[in-house]
């Protein structure tokens, strides 16, 4: 299984796509979601950083968003979008196997709302 990156990798942050394909053993090309190594490689090629340094930048970025979320703060990147905390109320649910009613506790999760430029670029 090999990784093939286009001759000129590009980052299109608005559509979140990378010209990247991973091939399986049957030489059947399939597109896969961008993962951290592919993103780091694309950022390295675009900025002149090493892949290791680009990976450190991505880690620092995600760590800061996680830290803000744990403090209950939103993170907004103008034009790209906002990471925010969403609260889900406690509710009743059903066990699909038995049909029994169960209580689902209240919880918090992180949501993402795309910004105007990102929405427009996706279509």
C-alpha positions, 0 to 999 in steps of 0.5 A: 500500500503506497501513498501518492501525492500529486506533483504540486500538492495544494491546500484548499482550506475552504473545501478541505481537500488535498490532491492525495490518493492512497492506493491499495494492493489491487492498484485501485485508486480511491480517495480518502479523507485527509489525515494529519500526515497528509496535511502536514506534508501539504503545509510543509510544501506550501510554507517551506517548513519541514514535515516534522515542524508542520506536524508540530504546528498542527498539534499546537493548533489542535491543542489550543482549540482543545484547551479553549473548548475545555474552558468553555470558550469558542474559537473563531477563525474569520471566514473559516468557521467557529468551534463551539461548545454545545450542550445536549439536554438529558432525554429518554431513548430506547435500546434498539435491541430490547426496546426498553426505555433508557435515560440518556444523561445531559452532555457537552460536545464540540460543534463546528459552524462553517464560516461564510467563505467556507460555505461559499467555496463548498457550493 
